[in-house]
């Protein structure tokens, strides 16, 4: 979204306050800020603080006159290109005009000032300044878009490299397993090799499924098969799916569920996928023998599921970006066995499709983390009507 343009600033310089007040009244309009100075020194201070679209300078001032002020302005890179109109009550002879134009003036206005003439000329410079602001804003937007494209291209390359690596490892294991099966006659060893191959193929299937889910959700092609279901069944399916990862790392896992039934209107498979993904992440990023807890609370028509661990934690600067696709904490990549940076992005999108939200809390690295999902609950007496 394009940001609103800043106001245009005009600078009025005159040693008489009444002249400044009169000029300000003539030039007043929306989106214009009038800066007033009663001396050349005051004007230079204002020019250091503000970008000015037009300067109207009184020629005859005590101390630094208008010509000298203009020469100072032309000597600075910051103020060199500010249009200058001299306001003079004296005789505008050729010599004075030549000095004025040599100092950088674009015009002279004689006192007493014709209000329509002044407003007409000021409007020209107001519009020119606005056009420069628009061009500058468009340039900044193009530069930002260009940087975003470069970043997206770099992330695409990183993702493809990571994907190639993650696919190559299990494929190599499967290939090696097939060769071993060809050579082995021992039934026990063959069964063990088959189990290893089965786990690798399952891992590959999960990778492909995640990629397909991200693609479908991004294109708006995913459909939820919602039904009224009791939360305990979803949690049980998620814990069973994550049990191997929890056990392999020898984690202590605790589950805290409400005593009463909690009903949701959700796609149970997708919601179990959300919880399992959070549990698997907790297991992956918690050192062996760590503590992982799943706590469920229900109150005021809302359900809150929190997966908490005492693992490696998340740096503060990553906590606002962790749910974006392909985002990973660089220091944690070695722990992301199979981590493509799409799991949490997928979780967020599934949760939001259910009308819920997800947030993360962590005090920083090595301080653990807590992911909280909030979902709307339904009464067990509610009847879902489908068309």
N, C-alpha and C positions, 0 to 999 in steps of 0.2 A: 504494500500500500504506500502511495506517495505521501511523504510528510508535508504538512503545510509550510508554505514559504515564510521566512522571517519578514518582519516589517522593513520597509525602505527607510533609510535615514538621510535627512538633509541637514546640512550645517549652515547656520546663519551667524555671521560675524559682523558686529557693529558696536561701537563704543557707547551708543545711546540706547538705553533700555526701551524707550518708546518706539524706536525704529524696529527693534527685534520683535516687540509685541505686535506691531502692525504687520510685519512680514509673516509672522506665524499665523495670524488670523487670515491673511490672504491665501496662504498655502495649505491650510488645514484640510485634511481628507483622510478617509479610512486607510489603514495599513501604512500610514506615513508617520514617522517619529521625527519631530523637529528638535535638533540640538542647537543650543544658543550659547554664544561666547561673546564677551565684551572686549576681548583683546586677542592679539595673535597668539600669545602664550597659552591662554585658555583654549583656543581653537586647536593648537597642537596637542594638548593633553587629550581633548575629546577624540582627535583623529587617531591617537594611539589605542583608544578603547573601542572604537566603533568603525564599521565599514560604512562609508558614506557614498551616496549616489549622486549628490550635487552639493557644491559649496557656493553660497552667495556671500561675497566679501565686500565690505565697505572699503573704498579706496583710501579715504582720508581718516586715519585713526592715529591717536598719539602713540608714541613708541613704535612698534612694528606696524607699518601700514599694510594695506591690502596687497600691494605688489610684492613686498618683502615676504609676506606670509605665503603667497603663491609660489615664490621662488623656493622657499623651504619645502613646500609640498612637492614640487617637481624634483627636488633633490632626494626624495625618499622613495624606495621601491613600493612601500605600502600605500602611499598617497599620490604617486606620480600620475595615475590615470583618472583621478577624480575630476569630473568636469567642473570648471570654475566660471561663474558669472560675476563680473564686477558691478557693484552698485555705486554710482557716483553722483554727487550733487554739483560737482565742478564742471568746468568747460571741458568737453571731450574733444580735445584737439588731436591732430594726427600723431603727434609725438607721444602723447599719453596712451593713445590706443595702441600704438606700436609696442610700447613698453608692456602694456597689459597682455597683448597677444604673445609677445616674446616670453612672458612669465607663464603662459599656458592657458590664458583665458579662452573661452569659447564664445563669449558674448559680453556686451556692456548694456546696462540698464540705467537710464537717467532718472534722477529724482526731480520732481515727484513721479512716483511709479504709477504706470497704468496697470491697474489690477488684472484686466483681462489678458494683457500681453504677458505679464509675469506668470499667471496661472497656465497659460498656453505653453510657454517655454518650459516651465517646471514639469508639466504633465509629460512632455516629450522625454525628459530625463528620468522621470518616474517609470515610464513604460520601458525605457532602455534598461534600467536597473532591474526591473522585473524580468525582462527577457534574459538578462545575464544570469539571474538567480535560477530561472527555469533550466537554462542550458547547464549550469553547474550542477543542479539537482539531478538532471538526466545523466550527466557524466558520472556522478557518484553512484547512481543506480546501475549504470552499465558496468562500472568498475566492480561494484558489489556482485552483480550477476556473473561477471567474468571470474571473480575469485571463487564464487560458489561453484561454477562449472569446473574450474581447475580442481577444487576440493573434491567434487563429486567424481571427477575422472580419476583422481588419485585414490579415492576410496574404492572405486570400482576395480582398479588394478590390484589394490591390496586384498579386496574381497576375492577376486578371481585367483590370486596367488594362494590365499588361505584355503579357498575351496579346493583348489587342485591338490594342495598338501593334505587336506583332511580326507579327500576321496582316495588319494594315492595310497595312504597308509593301510586302510582296511582292505582295499583291493589287492594290495601286495600280500597281505596276510591270507586273504581268501585263496589267491593263486598259489601261495606256498602250501596252504593246507591241502589243496587238491593234489599237488605233487606228492606230499607226504602220504596221503590216502592211497595213492597209486603204489607206493613202495611198502606200506605197512600191511601186515597181515594180522597183527594183534588187535583183537576186537575192542579191548579196553582203550588202547591208544587211539584207535579209529574213532571211537565214540567221543573221546575228549577233543580230538581235532574237529569233529563235526560240531560240537558245542561251541568251540571258539569261532568257527566259521559262521555259525548261526548268529552269535552275538555281533560279529562284524557286519554281517548282512543287515541285521536289525538296526545297527548304528547308521549304516548307509541309508536305509529306508527312512529313518528319522530325519536325516539331513535333507533328503529329497522332499519329504513331506513338509518340512518347515519352509523350504524354498517355495514350494507350490502354494502353501498357505499365505505367505507374504505376498506373492504375486496376485492371488485371488482377492485378498483383502484390499490391496492397493488399487486394483481395478474395479472394486466394488462388486465382484462376482461371487463372493462367498455368501452362503445362506445358512442361517442358524436353524436347527431343528429344535425349537423350544418346546419344553413340556414342564408341567408342574412336578417338581421332584424334591424329595427331602434331602437336605444338605449332607447328612451323614453318609449317604450312599456315594455322593460325589467325592467327599473327602477320603472315604475308604478306597475308592478306585485310584485316586491320585497317590495315596500313600503306598498302595501295592505296586504302582508303576515306578515309584522312586525307591522302593525298599532295597534293591540291589546296590544302588549308589550309596545309600546311607550305610548299609552293612559293610560294603567294601572298604570304606574309610573308617569303620569302627566308631561312627558318630553315636552319641547319646541323643535319641529322638524322643520328644514328648509331644503329646496331643491333648489339647484342652478344648472340649466341645461343650456346648450348652446342654443342660439336662433335658430341656424341652425340645420338641421337634421344631426345625426351622425349614420353611418351604420357600423354594425359589422358582421363578419362571425363566428357565435357562435351557441352553443346549447342554445336557449333562456331559457329553463327550468333550466338548470344547472347554467347559469349565473345569473338568478334571485335568485337562491338558494344561490349563493355566496354573493350577495348584501344583501339579507335578513338575512343571517347568521351574517354578520358584523353589521347590524343594530340591530339585536336581542342582540348581545354581548354588543353593546354600551348601549342599554337600560338596560341590566342586571347589568352592572358594573358602571352605573352612578346613584348616589343617586336620590331619587324622586325629581322632579322639575328641573332636569338638562337640559342641552342643547346638542342637537345632530344635526349634519349637514351632509348632503350628497352633495358633490360638484363634478360636472363633467366638465372636460375640454377636448377639442379635439384640437390637433395641430400636424402638420408634420406627419400625418398618424398614430398617436398614440392617444389612449383615456386614460384619467386618471380619475379614480373614487376614491374619498377620503371620508371616513366615519370618522368624527371627533366628539369627545365628551369631556366633562369637568368632567369626572368621576374619578375613583380611580387610574387610571394610571397603568403603568407597570414598575416594577423595572428594572434598566439598565441590570442587569445580566440575566434577563429572556427574554430580547428582541430578542436574537439570538436563543432562544429555544422554543419560544411560538408557533411556527408552527409545532413542532414535536408532534406526536400522544401521547396522554395521559399526555402531559405537561400542568400543571396549576400552577398559582401562589398560593402557599399554603395559604397565608393570605386571598385569595379571594374565597376560596372554599365555604364559607358560603353563598356567593352571587350567586354561580354557580348552580342555581336551575335547575337541569337536566344536569349539566355540567360534561361530561365524559372526557373532554380533547381531543375530536376528531374533534370538529367543525372547528377550524382554520387549522388543518392538512388537513381536507377535502377541505376547501376553497383553500389552497395553491395548492393541487394536481389538482383540477379542473382548476384553473387559468393557471397552467403550461401546462396542456393538451391543452389549447387554445393558447399556445405560449406566454403567458403573465408572469407577475411577481407580487409579493405582498410584501410590506414592512411595518414596523410599526415604528412610532416615538412617544416617550413619554419622558418627562423630569423626569419621576420617579413617585413614589407613590403620589396619590392625585393631580397629575398634568395633568390628562386627557391623551388621546391617539388619534392617527390618523393612520388609516390603508389605504394605498394607493395601488390600483390595476391598473396596466398598461396593456393595451391590444392593439393589432394592429387593426386599423380601415380599412375599405374598401370604395372605392368610390361608390356612389349610382348607377353609370353607369356600374360598373363591373358586369359581369355575371358569376355566379358560374356554372361550368360544373361538373356534377357528372357522374361517370362511371355507 
